Amino acid sequence: MKGLFTIHGRPADTWVKMSNFDKGVIFINGRNIGRYWPVAGPQKHLYVPSVFLKSGQNEMIMFEVSKMPSSTGGLFVELVDHLDVGSCEESPEIDKSIFDY
């Protein structure tokens, strides 16, 4: 999935909210922001440093390998100005067998 978003004014540190997605990787303006994969460590947000962003139009490429969210309101990615780390009770137990080779 490829999309564009516009920043008006000076860019600030930003987080990509991952609650609607399952497993993949995100690039913003050609830079790898990171991977998200709840079974290997639950990510609620991915950090985007302000220096990776620019005033005006920015490009986001998302490679989702597991599933795309379905929504009657259309597909969207939410950018937020705060981090939500949640609580320990919300985090599922990590299946360590995925790391056995």
C-alpha positions as CSV (number, residue, x, y, z in Angstrom):
1,M,0.0,0.0,0.0
2,K,1.4,3.4,-0.9
3,G,0.0,6.7,0.2
4,L,0.7,10.4,0.6
5,F,0.2,12.7,3.5
6,T,0.8,16.4,4.0
7,I,2.5,18.2,6.9
8,H,1.6,21.8,7.3
9,G,4.3,23.8,9.1
10,R,7.3,22.3,10.8
11,P,7.5,18.5,11.2
12,A,7.5,17.1,14.7
13,D,8.2,13.6,16.1
14,T,5.4,11.4,15.1
15,W,4.1,7.8,15.8
16,V,2.3,5.5,13.4
17,K,-0.6,3.8,15.2
18,M,-0.5,0.1,14.4
19,S,-3.7,-1.2,16.0
20,N,-5.4,-1.9,12.6
21,F,-2.6,-3.9,11.1
22,D,-1.0,-7.3,11.8
23,K,2.4,-8.0,10.3
24,G,4.6,-6.0,8.0
25,V,7.1,-3.1,7.5
26,I,6.7,0.7,6.9
27,F,8.8,3.1,4.9
28,I,8.4,6.9,5.1
29,N,10.1,9.0,2.5
30,G,12.3,6.1,1.6
31,R,13.4,5.4,5.2
32,N,12.6,2.1,7.0
33,I,10.6,3.1,10.0
34,G,10.4,-0.5,11.3
35,R,8.5,-3.7,11.3
36,Y,5.4,-4.6,13.2
37,W,4.6,-8.2,14.2
38,P,2.6,-8.7,17.4
39,V,3.8,-12.3,18.0
40,A,7.5,-11.2,18.1
41,G,6.8,-8.2,20.4
42,P,3.6,-6.2,20.4
43,Q,4.0,-2.8,18.8
44,K,1.2,-0.3,19.3
45,H,3.1,2.5,17.5
46,L,6.2,2.9,15.3
47,Y,8.3,6.0,16.0
48,V,9.0,8.5,13.1
49,P,11.7,11.1,14.0
50,S,10.9,14.6,12.8
51,V,14.0,14.6,10.6
52,F,12.5,11.8,8.5
53,L,9.6,14.1,7.7
54,K,9.3,17.2,5.6
55,S,6.9,20.1,5.3
56,G,4.5,19.4,2.4
57,Q,3.9,16.1,0.9
58,N,5.4,12.9,2.4
59,E,5.2,9.3,1.1
60,M,4.4,6.2,3.1
61,I,4.8,2.7,1.8
62,M,3.4,-0.1,3.9
63,F,4.1,-3.8,3.2
64,E,1.4,-5.8,5.0
65,V,2.0,-9.5,4.7
66,S,-0.7,-11.0,6.9
67,K,-4.0,-9.1,6.5
68,M,-5.4,-5.7,5.6
69,P,-7.9,-4.2,7.9
70,S,-11.5,-4.0,6.5
71,S,-13.4,-0.9,7.1
72,T,-16.6,0.6,5.6
73,G,-15.0,4.0,6.0
74,G,-12.0,3.1,3.8
75,L,-8.4,2.1,4.5
76,F,-6.3,4.6,6.5
77,V,-3.2,4.9,8.6
78,E,-3.3,7.0,11.7
79,L,-0.4,9.3,12.7
80,V,-0.4,10.5,16.3
81,D,1.7,12.9,18.4
82,H,2.0,10.7,21.4
83,L,3.1,7.2,22.3
84,D,0.8,4.6,23.9
85,V,2.7,1.8,25.6
86,G,-0.4,0.2,27.1
87,S,-0.1,-2.1,30.1
88,C,1.5,-5.4,30.8
89,E,-2.0,-7.0,31.0
90,E,-2.8,-6.0,27.4
91,S,0.4,-7.7,26.0
92,P,-0.1,-11.3,24.9
93,E,2.5,-13.8,26.0
94,I,5.2,-14.1,23.4
95,D,5.5,-17.6,21.8
96,K,9.3,-18.1,22.1
97,S,9.2,-21.2,19.8
98,I,9.2,-18.9,16.8
99,F,12.8,-18.1,17.6
100,D,13.9,-21.7,17.7
101,Y,15.8,-22.8,14.6
